[in-house]
């Protein structure tokens, strides 16, 4: 971590991402105003000392809604990435351990099948059956993350199965499963951390996109994507409605991408030298 914080990209990205994570955590205990109240008298107020980011068409404080919306976006992204890691990594390790077998072929063709359906289409299929909600958005994004981590794990593991320390473990009588988790997994953790950071930012974007078309978190739960959708007919006379949730999405995703890019450089010295 000391080496990471010496990299300007990581430091800037961390500050940007941590700001919204902190806002999400604080929103559990405090927000300037309630986000489920309606105050028509004060609707569409421009930013001022009372409402820092202004109010929306129902008189709700936008700053408070962005704080709570951060909680929604981050929670969806964390759980979705967690689903991808918990299911995708074991599948990738199993495929690498049995390279060329029927199991390997079954796992990889299954990944190809999931890749054929974008997260948005998967979400539409799920919500058509179970209805729109944040839970269904998590499931859709999580399903799409499984083949991402499965492919990454398999590729990283295959490059290690011919290494001397793995051959020594095989000679000592260890099973393929034990070798995968004791020797292979620790050596591909760096790859998983970098990819996890990137998928986390993509998860926030995906959640915003699903909420924008009405398939994500449902009212009265605030969501950055739905705030953008609600503002699209009022941008001409109340641009702050779209400006602040849009900036929240951009800055959070940019911060996470800066962190992921810096971590990639940190874990791959050759790549860092090439950039220099």
Phi and psi restraints in degrees (value plus and minus 20) as a CYANA .aco file:
   2 UNK   PHI     -82.1   -42.1
   2 UNK   PSI     -62.7   -22.7
   3 UNK   PHI     -84.8   -44.8
   3 UNK   PSI     -57.8   -17.8
   4 UNK   PHI     -85.2   -45.2
   4 UNK   PSI     -63.7   -23.7
   5 UNK   PHI     -93.2   -53.2
   5 UNK   PSI     -32.2     7.8
   6 UNK   PHI     -98.8   -58.8
   6 UNK   PSI     -31.3     8.7
   7 UNK   PHI    -111.1   -71.1
   7 UNK   PSI     101.0   141.0
   8 UNK   PHI     -75.8   -35.8
   8 UNK   PSI     -60.2   -20.2
   9 UNK   PHI     -81.2   -41.2
   9 UNK   PSI     -63.6   -23.6
  10 UNK   PHI     -86.7   -46.7
  10 UNK   PSI     -63.6   -23.6
  11 UNK   PHI     -82.3   -42.3
  11 UNK   PSI     -66.4   -26.4
  12 UNK   PHI     -84.6   -44.6
  12 UNK   PSI     -65.7   -25.7
  13 UNK   PHI     -82.3   -42.3
  13 UNK   PSI     -59.5   -19.5
  14 UNK   PHI     -83.7   -43.7
  14 UNK   PSI     -63.4   -23.4
  15 UNK   PHI     -82.7   -42.7
  15 UNK   PSI     -63.5   -23.5
  16 UNK   PHI     -84.5   -44.5
  16 UNK   PSI     -67.0   -27.0
  17 UNK   PHI     -90.0   -50.0
  17 UNK   PSI     -61.1   -21.1
  18 UNK   PHI     -85.1   -45.1
  18 UNK   PSI     -51.5   -11.5
  19 UNK   PHI     -77.9   -37.9
  19 UNK   PSI     -64.4   -24.4
  20 UNK   PHI     -98.0   -58.0
  20 UNK   PSI     -51.4   -11.4
  21 UNK   PHI     -84.6   -44.6
  21 UNK   PSI     -63.1   -23.1
  22 UNK   PHI     -83.2   -43.2
  22 UNK   PSI     -60.6   -20.6
  23 UNK   PHI     -81.8   -41.8
  23 UNK   PSI     -59.6   -19.6
  24 UNK   PHI     -84.6   -44.6
  24 UNK   PSI     -62.1   -22.1
  25 UNK   PHI     -87.1   -47.1
  25 UNK   PSI     -62.5   -22.5
  26 UNK   PHI     -84.3   -44.3
  26 UNK   PSI     -52.1   -12.1
  27 UNK   PHI     -84.5   -44.5
  27 UNK   PSI     -39.0     1.0
  28 UNK   PHI     -87.3   -47.3
  28 UNK   PSI     -46.0    -6.0
  29 UNK   PHI    -134.2   -94.2
  29 UNK   PSI     -47.1    -7.1
  30 UNK   PHI    -175.9  -135.9
  30 UNK   PSI     118.2   158.2
  31 UNK   PHI    -160.0  -120.0
  31 UNK   PSI     130.6   170.6
  32 UNK   PHI     -75.7   -35.7
  32 UNK   PSI     -57.0   -17.0
  33 UNK   PHI    -160.8  -120.8
  33 UNK   PSI     142.3   182.3
  34 UNK   PHI     -91.7   -51.7
  34 UNK   PSI     131.0   171.0
  35 UNK   PHI    -122.4   -82.4
  35 UNK   PSI     -22.9    17.1
  36 UNK   PHI    -131.1   -91.1
  36 UNK   PSI     -14.0    26.0
  37 UNK   PHI    -114.4   -74.4
  37 UNK   PSI     132.3   172.3
  38 UNK   PHI    -134.6   -94.6
  38 UNK   PSI     109.0   149.0
  39 UNK   PHI    -153.7  -113.7
  39 UNK   PSI      60.8   100.8
  40 UNK   PHI     -80.2   -40.2
  40 UNK   PSI     -50.5   -10.5
  41 UNK   PHI     -80.9   -40.9
  41 UNK   PSI     -55.1   -15.1
  42 UNK   PHI    -124.1   -84.1
  42 UNK   PSI       6.1    46.1
  43 UNK   PHI     -92.9   -52.9
  43 UNK   PSI     129.7   169.7
  44 UNK   PHI      36.9    76.9
  44 UNK   PSI      13.2    53.2
  45 UNK   PHI     -94.6   -54.6
  45 UNK   PSI     119.6   159.6
  46 UNK   PHI     -92.9   -52.9
  46 UNK   PSI     141.1   181.1
  47 UNK   PHI     -76.4   -36.4
  47 UNK   PSI     114.6   154.6
  48 UNK   PHI    -171.8  -131.8
  48 UNK   PSI    -190.1  -150.1
  49 UNK   PHI     -88.0   -48.0
  49 UNK   PSI     -46.4    -6.4
  50 UNK   PHI    -102.1   -62.1
  50 UNK   PSI     -68.5   -28.5
  51 UNK   PHI    -137.9   -97.9
  51 UNK   PSI      80.1   120.1
  52 UNK   PHI     -77.5   -37.5
  52 UNK   PSI     -58.2   -18.2
  53 UNK   PHI    -127.6   -87.6
  53 UNK   PSI     -10.8    29.2
  54 UNK   PHI      64.6   104.6
  54 UNK   PSI    -191.7  -151.7
  55 UNK   PHI    -146.2  -106.2
  55 UNK   PSI     140.9   180.9
  56 UNK   PHI    -114.5   -74.5
  56 UNK   PSI    -186.5  -146.5
  57 UNK   PHI     -90.8   -50.8
  57 UNK   PSI     -29.8    10.2
  58 UNK   PHI    -129.5   -89.5
  58 UNK   PSI     -13.9    26.1
  59 UNK   PHI      62.9   102.9
  59 UNK   PSI      -9.8    30.2
  60 UNK   PHI    -101.8   -61.8
  60 UNK   PSI     125.5   165.5
  61 UNK   PHI     -92.5   -52.5
  61 UNK   PSI     102.4   142.4
  62 UNK   PHI     -89.2   -49.2
  62 UNK   PSI     -56.6   -16.6
  63 UNK   PHI     -80.1   -40.1
  63 UNK   PSI     -64.2   -24.2
  64 UNK   PHI     -84.5   -44.5
  64 UNK   PSI     -58.7   -18.7
  65 UNK   PHI     -88.2   -48.2
  65 UNK   PSI     -55.4   -15.4
  66 UNK   PHI     -87.7   -47.7
  66 UNK   PSI     -57.9   -17.9
  67 UNK   PHI     -80.4   -40.4
  67 UNK   PSI     -68.4   -28.4
  68 UNK   PHI     -91.6   -51.6
  68 UNK   PSI     -55.3   -15.3
  69 UNK   PHI     -83.4   -43.4
  69 UNK   PSI     -52.6   -12.6
  70 UNK   PHI     -81.2   -41.2
  70 UNK   PSI     -58.6   -18.6
  71 UNK   PHI     -81.7   -41.7
  71 UNK   PSI     -62.7   -22.7
  72 UNK   PHI     -85.3   -45.3
  72 UNK   PSI     -70.0   -30.0
  73 UNK   PHI     -83.0   -43.0
  73 UNK   PSI     -64.7   -24.7
  74 UNK   PHI     -87.8   -47.8
  74 UNK   PSI     -60.5   -20.5
  75 UNK   PHI     -83.5   -43.5
  75 UNK   PSI     -64.2   -24.2
  76 UNK   PHI     -81.7   -41.7
  76 UNK   PSI     -65.2   -25.2
  77 UNK   PHI     -84.9   -44.9
  77 UNK   PSI     -62.3   -22.3
  78 UNK   PHI     -82.5   -42.5
  78 UNK   PSI     -68.7   -28.7
  79 UNK   PHI     -87.0   -47.0
  79 UNK   PSI     -59.5   -19.5
  80 UNK   PHI     -84.4   -44.4
  80 UNK   PSI     -63.5   -23.5
  81 UNK   PHI     -86.5   -46.5
  81 UNK   PSI     -57.5   -17.5
  82 UNK   PHI     -80.7   -40.7
  82 UNK   PSI     -60.7   -20.7
  83 UNK   PHI     -81.6   -41.6
  83 UNK   PSI     -64.2   -24.2
  84 UNK   PHI     -81.8   -41.8
  84 UNK   PSI     -60.7   -20.7
  85 UNK   PHI     -90.7   -50.7
  85 UNK   PSI     -68.8   -28.8
  86 UNK   PHI     -85.4   -45.4
  86 UNK   PSI     -51.2   -11.2
  87 UNK   PHI    -120.0   -80.0
  87 UNK   PSI     -58.3   -18.3
  88 UNK   PHI     -93.5   -53.5
  88 UNK   PSI     -61.1   -21.1
  89 UNK   PHI     -84.0   -44.0
  89 UNK   PSI     -69.6   -29.6
  90 UNK   PHI     -79.4   -39.4
  90 UNK   PSI     -57.5   -17.5
  91 UNK   PHI     -85.0   -45.0
  91 UNK   PSI     -62.4   -22.4
  92 UNK   PHI     -84.7   -44.7
  92 UNK   PSI     -61.4   -21.4
  93 UNK   PHI     -84.9   -44.9
  93 UNK   PSI     -60.4   -20.4
  94 UNK   PHI     -85.4   -45.4
  94 UNK   PSI     -60.1   -20.1
  95 UNK   PHI     -84.9   -44.9
  95 UNK   PSI     -59.9   -19.9
  96 UNK   PHI     -89.2   -49.2
  96 UNK   PSI     -58.0   -18.0
  97 UNK   PHI     -86.8   -46.8
  97 UNK   PSI     -47.1    -7.1
  98 UNK   PHI    -138.1   -98.1
  98 UNK   PSI      25.6    65.6
  99 UNK   PHI     -75.3   -35.3
  99 UNK   PSI     112.2   152.2
 100 UNK   PHI      64.0   104.0
 100 UNK   PSI     -25.2    14.8
 101 UNK   PHI    -106.3   -66.3
 101 UNK   PSI     155.5   195.5
 102 UNK   PHI     -83.9   -43.9
 102 UNK   PSI     -55.4   -15.4
 103 UNK   PHI     -83.1   -43.1
 103 UNK   PSI     -65.8   -25.8
 104 UNK   PHI     -78.9   -38.9
 104 UNK   PSI     -66.2   -26.2
 105 UNK   PHI     -84.8   -44.8
 105 UNK   PSI     -60.9   -20.9
 106 UNK   PHI     -83.8   -43.8
 106 UNK   PSI     -64.9   -24.9
 107 UNK   PHI     -84.7   -44.7
 107 UNK   PSI     -66.1   -26.1
 108 UNK   PHI     -90.8   -50.8
 108 UNK   PSI     -57.0   -17.0
 109 UNK   PHI     -89.7   -49.7
 109 UNK   PSI     -52.4   -12.4
 110 UNK   PHI     -83.8   -43.8
 110 UNK   PSI     -59.8   -19.8
 111 UNK   PHI     -81.5   -41.5
 111 UNK   PSI     -62.9   -22.9
 112 UNK   PHI     -81.2   -41.2
 112 UNK   PSI     -57.3   -17.3
 113 UNK   PHI     -85.0   -45.0
 113 UNK   PSI     -62.0   -22.0
 114 UNK   PHI     -87.7   -47.7
 114 UNK   PSI     -59.5   -19.5
 115 UNK   PHI     -82.7   -42.7
 115 UNK   PSI     -43.1    -3.1
 116 UNK   PHI     -91.4   -51.4
 116 UNK   PSI     -35.9     4.1
 117 UNK   PHI    -137.2   -97.2
 117 UNK   PSI      88.4   128.4
 118 UNK   PHI     -79.7   -39.7
 118 UNK   PSI     139.6   179.6
 119 UNK   PHI     -77.1   -37.1
 119 UNK   PSI     -56.9   -16.9
 120 UNK   PHI     -84.0   -44.0
 120 UNK   PSI     -61.7   -21.7
 121 UNK   PHI     -89.0   -49.0
 121 UNK   PSI     -59.3   -19.3
 122 UNK   PHI     -81.0   -41.0
 122 UNK   PSI     -61.6   -21.6
 123 UNK   PHI     -82.9   -42.9
 123 UNK   PSI     -60.3   -20.3
 124 UNK   PHI     -83.3   -43.3
 124 UNK   PSI     -61.8   -21.8
 125 UNK   PHI     -84.1   -44.1
 125 UNK   PSI     -62.3   -22.3
 126 UNK   PHI     -87.9   -47.9
 126 UNK   PSI     -66.2   -26.2
 127 UNK   PHI     -89.3   -49.3
 127 UNK   PSI     -45.4    -5.4
 128 UNK   PHI     -84.7   -44.7
 128 UNK   PSI     -48.3    -8.3
 129 UNK   PHI    -113.5   -73.5
 129 UNK   PSI     -66.2   -26.2
 130 UNK   PHI    -126.9   -86.9
 130 UNK   PSI     -30.4     9.6
 131 UNK   PHI      73.4   113.4
 131 UNK   PSI     134.4   174.4
 132 UNK   PHI     -91.9   -51.9
 132 UNK   PSI     117.4   157.4
 133 UNK   PHI    -191.0  -151.0
 133 UNK   PSI     146.5   186.5
 134 UNK   PHI     -85.1   -45.1
 134 UNK   PSI     -55.1   -15.1
 135 UNK   PHI     -82.5   -42.5
 135 UNK   PSI     -64.7   -24.7
 136 UNK   PHI     -87.6   -47.6
 136 UNK   PSI     -52.5   -12.5
 137 UNK   PHI     -84.5   -44.5
 137 UNK   PSI     -60.6   -20.6
 138 UNK   PHI     -81.3   -41.3
 138 UNK   PSI     -65.6   -25.6
 139 UNK   PHI     -81.5   -41.5
 139 UNK   PSI     -64.0   -24.0
 140 UNK   PHI     -84.2   -44.2
 140 UNK   PSI     -66.9   -26.9
 141 UNK   PHI     -87.9   -47.9
 141 UNK   PSI     -58.3   -18.3
 142 UNK   PHI     -84.2   -44.2
 142 UNK   PSI     -61.4   -21.4
 143 UNK   PHI     -81.0   -41.0
 143 UNK   PSI     -60.8   -20.8
 144 UNK   PHI     -88.3   -48.3
 144 UNK   PSI     -47.1    -7.1
 145 UNK   PHI     -97.5   -57.5
 145 UNK   PSI     -41.6    -1.6
 146 UNK   PHI     -79.1   -39.1
 146 UNK   PSI     -73.0   -33.0
 147 UNK   PHI     -85.8   -45.8
 147 UNK   PSI     -46.3    -6.3
 148 UNK   PHI     -82.0   -42.0
 148 UNK   PSI     -69.4   -29.4
 149 UNK   PHI     -96.6   -56.6
 149 UNK   PSI     -48.5    -8.5
 150 UNK   PHI     -85.6   -45.6
 150 UNK   PSI     -66.4   -26.4
 151 UNK   PHI     -84.0   -44.0
 151 UNK   PSI     -63.4   -23.4
 152 UNK   PHI     -83.2   -43.2
 152 UNK   PSI     -64.4   -24.4
 153 UNK   PHI     -84.8   -44.8
 153 UNK   PSI     -62.8   -22.8
 154 UNK   PHI     -83.8   -43.8
 154 UNK   PSI     -65.8   -25.8
 155 UNK   PHI     -82.8   -42.8
 155 UNK   PSI     -63.8   -23.8
 156 UNK   PHI     -87.0   -47.0
 156 UNK   PSI     -58.0   -18.0
 157 UNK   PHI     -89.9   -49.9
 157 UNK   PSI     -58.9   -18.9
 158 UNK   PHI     -80.4   -40.4
 158 UNK   PSI     -54.5   -14.5
 159 UNK   PHI     -92.4   -52.4
 159 UNK   PSI     -32.5     7.5
 160 UNK   PHI    -123.8   -83.8
 160 UNK   PSI     -39.0     1.0
 161 UNK   PHI     -86.6   -46.6
 161 UNK   PSI     -38.2     1.8
 162 UNK   PHI    -118.5   -78.5
 162 UNK   PSI     -17.5    22.5
 163 UNK   PHI     -95.0   -55.0
 163 UNK   PSI     135.7   175.7
 164 UNK   PHI     -82.2   -42.2
 164 UNK   PSI     -59.2   -19.2
 165 UNK   PHI     -87.8   -47.8
 165 UNK   PSI     -49.8    -9.8
 166 UNK   PHI     -94.4   -54.4
 166 UNK   PSI     -60.7   -20.7
 167 UNK   PHI     -81.9   -41.9
 167 UNK   PSI     -58.1   -18.1
 168 UNK   PHI     -85.1   -45.1
 168 UNK   PSI     -58.7   -18.7
 169 UNK   PHI     -86.2   -46.2
 169 UNK   PSI     -57.4   -17.4
 170 UNK   PHI     -87.2   -47.2
 170 UNK   PSI     -60.8   -20.8
 171 UNK   PHI     -83.8   -43.8
 171 UNK   PSI     -53.2   -13.2
 172 UNK   PHI     -93.9   -53.9
 172 UNK   PSI     -25.8    14.2
 173 UNK   PHI      79.7   119.7
 173 UNK   PSI     -12.7    27.3
 174 UNK   PHI     -91.8   -51.8
 174 UNK   PSI     125.5   165.5
 175 UNK   PHI     -95.0   -55.0
 175 UNK   PSI     143.8   183.8
 176 UNK   PHI     -83.4   -43.4
 176 UNK   PSI     -56.9   -16.9
 177 UNK   PHI     -84.6   -44.6
 177 UNK   PSI     -64.7   -24.7
 178 UNK   PHI     -85.2   -45.2
 178 UNK   PSI     -60.5   -20.5
 179 UNK   PHI     -83.6   -43.6
 179 UNK   PSI     -59.8   -19.8
 180 UNK   PHI     -80.5   -40.5
 180 UNK   PSI     -62.3   -22.3
 181 UNK   PHI    -110.5   -70.5
 181 UNK   PSI     -46.4    -6.4
 182 UNK   PHI    -110.5   -70.5
 182 UNK   PSI     -50.2   -10.2
 183 UNK   PHI    -138.5   -98.5
 183 UNK   PSI     -59.3   -19.3
 184 UNK   PHI     -98.6   -58.6
 184 UNK   PSI     -72.1   -32.1
 185 UNK   PHI     -76.6   -36.6
 185 UNK   PSI     -66.4   -26.4
 186 UNK   PHI     -80.7   -40.7
 186 UNK   PSI     -47.0    -7.0
 187 UNK   PHI    -107.1   -67.1
 187 UNK   PSI     -27.3    12.7
 188 UNK   PHI    -133.9   -93.9
 188 UNK   PSI     -11.1    28.9
 189 UNK   PHI     -80.5   -40.5
 189 UNK   PSI     -58.1   -18.1
 190 UNK   PHI     -79.5   -39.5
 190 UNK   PSI     -62.9   -22.9
 191 UNK   PHI     -81.5   -41.5
 191 UNK   PSI     -61.0   -21.0
 192 UNK   PHI     -87.8   -47.8
 192 UNK   PSI     -57.0   -17.0
 193 UNK   PHI     -84.1   -44.1
 193 UNK   PSI     -67.0   -27.0
 194 UNK   PHI     -81.9   -41.9
 194 UNK   PSI     -67.9   -27.9
 195 UNK   PHI     -85.8   -45.8
 195 UNK   PSI     -56.4   -16.4
 196 UNK   PHI     -81.9   -41.9
 196 UNK   PSI     -59.9   -19.9
 197 UNK   PHI     -82.9   -42.9
 197 UNK   PSI     -63.2   -23.2
 198 UNK   PHI     -86.2   -46.2
 198 UNK   PSI     -65.2   -25.2
 199 UNK   PHI     -86.5   -46.5
 199 UNK   PSI     -48.3    -8.3
 200 UNK   PHI     -84.1   -44.1
 200 UNK   PSI     -64.1   -24.1
 201 UNK   PHI     -86.0   -46.0
 201 UNK   PSI     -59.3   -19.3
 202 UNK   PHI     -86.4   -46.4
 202 UNK   PSI     -52.2   -12.2
 203 UNK   PHI     -84.5   -44.5
 203 UNK   PSI     -59.7   -19.7
 204 UNK   PHI     -84.4   -44.4
 204 UNK   PSI     -62.4   -22.4
 205 UNK   PHI     -82.9   -42.9
 205 UNK   PSI     -63.5   -23.5
 206 UNK   PHI     -84.5   -44.5
 206 UNK   PSI     -60.9   -20.9
 207 UNK   PHI     -83.7   -43.7
 207 UNK   PSI     -61.3   -21.3
 208 UNK   PHI     -83.9   -43.9
 208 UNK   PSI     -60.2   -20.2
 209 UNK   PHI     -85.5   -45.5
 209 UNK   PSI     -62.8   -22.8
 210 UNK   PHI     -86.6   -46.6
 210 UNK   PSI     -59.4   -19.4
 211 UNK   PHI     -87.6   -47.6
 211 UNK   PSI     -53.3   -13.3
 212 UNK   PHI     -81.2   -41.2
 212 UNK   PSI     -57.2   -17.2
 213 UNK   PHI    -117.0   -77.0
 213 UNK   PSI     -10.4    29.6
 214 UNK   PHI      67.6   107.6
 214 UNK   PSI      -4.9    35.1
 215 UNK   PHI    -125.3   -85.3
 215 UNK   PSI     -20.7    19.3
 216 UNK   PHI    -119.3   -79.3
 216 UNK   PSI    -161.4  -121.4
 217 UNK   PHI     -79.2   -39.2
 217 UNK   PSI     118.1   158.1
 218 UNK   PHI    -121.9   -81.9
 218 UNK   PSI     132.3   172.3
 219 UNK   PHI     -74.6   -34.6
 219 UNK   PSI     125.0   165.0
 220 UNK   PHI    -111.7   -71.7
 220 UNK   PSI      -7.7    32.3
 221 UNK   PHI     -91.6   -51.6
 221 UNK   PSI     100.9   140.9
 222 UNK   PHI     -88.1   -48.1
 222 UNK   PSI     126.5   166.5
 223 UNK   PHI    -167.4  -127.4
 223 UNK   PSI     117.0   157.0
 224 UNK   PHI     -78.4   -38.4
 224 UNK   PSI     -62.6   -22.6
 225 UNK   PHI     -84.0   -44.0
 225 UNK   PSI     -62.2   -22.2
 226 UNK   PHI     -91.7   -51.7
 226 UNK   PSI     -50.6   -10.6
 227 UNK   PHI     -81.1   -41.1
 227 UNK   PSI     -59.4   -19.4
 228 UNK   PHI     -86.0   -46.0
 228 UNK   PSI     -60.5   -20.5
 229 UNK   PHI     -84.4   -44.4
 229 UNK   PSI     -60.1   -20.1
 230 UNK   PHI     -88.5   -48.5
 230 UNK   PSI     -45.1    -5.1
 231 UNK   PHI    -109.7   -69.7
 231 UNK   PSI     -30.3     9.7
 232 UNK   PHI     -85.2   -45.2
 232 UNK   PSI     -45.1    -5.1
 233 UNK   PHI    -110.9   -70.9
 233 UNK   PSI     -22.2    17.8
 234 UNK   PHI    -144.0  -104.0
 234 UNK   PSI      -8.5    31.5
 235 UNK   PHI     -82.7   -42.7
 235 UNK   PSI     -53.5   -13.5
 236 UNK   PHI     -85.1   -45.1
 236 UNK   PSI     -53.2   -13.2
 237 UNK   PHI    -136.2   -96.2
 237 UNK   PSI     -26.7    13.3
 238 UNK   PHI    -162.9  -122.9
 238 UNK   PSI      48.1    88.1
 239 UNK   PHI     -84.1   -44.1
 239 UNK   PSI     -40.8    -0.8
 240 UNK   PHI     -85.9   -45.9
 240 UNK   PSI     -41.4    -1.4
 241 UNK   PHI     -83.1   -43.1
 241 UNK   PSI     -55.9   -15.9
 242 UNK   PHI    -116.2   -76.2
 242 UNK   PSI     -47.8    -7.8
 243 UNK   PHI     -82.3   -42.3
 243 UNK   PSI     -70.7   -30.7
 244 UNK   PHI     -94.5   -54.5
 244 UNK   PSI     -64.9   -24.9
 245 UNK   PHI     -84.7   -44.7
 245 UNK   PSI     -53.6   -13.6
 246 UNK   PHI     -84.0   -44.0
 246 UNK   PSI     -63.5   -23.5
 247 UNK   PHI     -84.0   -44.0
 247 UNK   PSI     -57.3   -17.3
 248 UNK   PHI     -80.1   -40.1
 248 UNK   PSI     -65.0   -25.0
 249 UNK   PHI     -84.8   -44.8
 249 UNK   PSI     -67.5   -27.5
 250 UNK   PHI     -82.2   -42.2
 250 UNK   PSI     -67.6   -27.6
 251 UNK   PHI     -88.0   -48.0
 251 UNK   PSI     -59.1   -19.1
 252 UNK   PHI     -85.4   -45.4
 252 UNK   PSI     -67.6   -27.6
 253 UNK   PHI     -86.0   -46.0
 253 UNK   PSI     -61.0   -21.0
 254 UNK   PHI     -82.4   -42.4
 254 UNK   PSI     -62.7   -22.7
 255 UNK   PHI     -82.2   -42.2
 255 UNK   PSI     -63.5   -23.5
 256 UNK   PHI     -86.5   -46.5
 256 UNK   PSI     -58.4   -18.4
 257 UNK   PHI     -87.4   -47.4
 257 UNK   PSI     -57.5   -17.5
 258 UNK   PHI     -82.7   -42.7
 258 UNK   PSI     -61.3   -21.3
 259 UNK   PHI     -83.9   -43.9
 259 UNK   PSI     -65.3   -25.3
 260 UNK   PHI     -83.2   -43.2
 260 UNK   PSI     -59.8   -19.8
 261 UNK   PHI     -86.1   -46.1
 261 UNK   PSI     -61.0   -21.0
 262 UNK   PHI     -87.2   -47.2
 262 UNK   PSI     -59.8   -19.8
 263 UNK   PHI     -85.7   -45.7
 263 UNK   PSI     -57.1   -17.1
 264 UNK   PHI     -81.2   -41.2
 264 UNK   PSI     -63.7   -23.7
 265 UNK   PHI     -84.6   -44.6
 265 UNK   PSI     -59.0   -19.0
 266 UNK   PHI     -86.6   -46.6
 266 UNK   PSI     -60.5   -20.5
 267 UNK   PHI    -103.7   -63.7
 267 UNK   PSI     -31.2     8.8
 268 UNK   PHI    -147.5  -107.5
 268 UNK   PSI      66.3   106.3
 269 UNK   PHI     -77.1   -37.1
 269 UNK   PSI     -53.7   -13.7
 270 UNK   PHI     -82.0   -42.0
 270 UNK   PSI     -63.0   -23.0
 271 UNK   PHI     -84.1   -44.1
 271 UNK   PSI     -57.7   -17.7
 272 UNK   PHI     -85.5   -45.5
 272 UNK   PSI     -59.4   -19.4
 273 UNK   PHI     -85.8   -45.8
 273 UNK   PSI     -58.6   -18.6
 274 UNK   PHI     -83.8   -43.8
 274 UNK   PSI     -57.4   -17.4
 275 UNK   PHI     -91.7   -51.7
 275 UNK   PSI     -52.1   -12.1
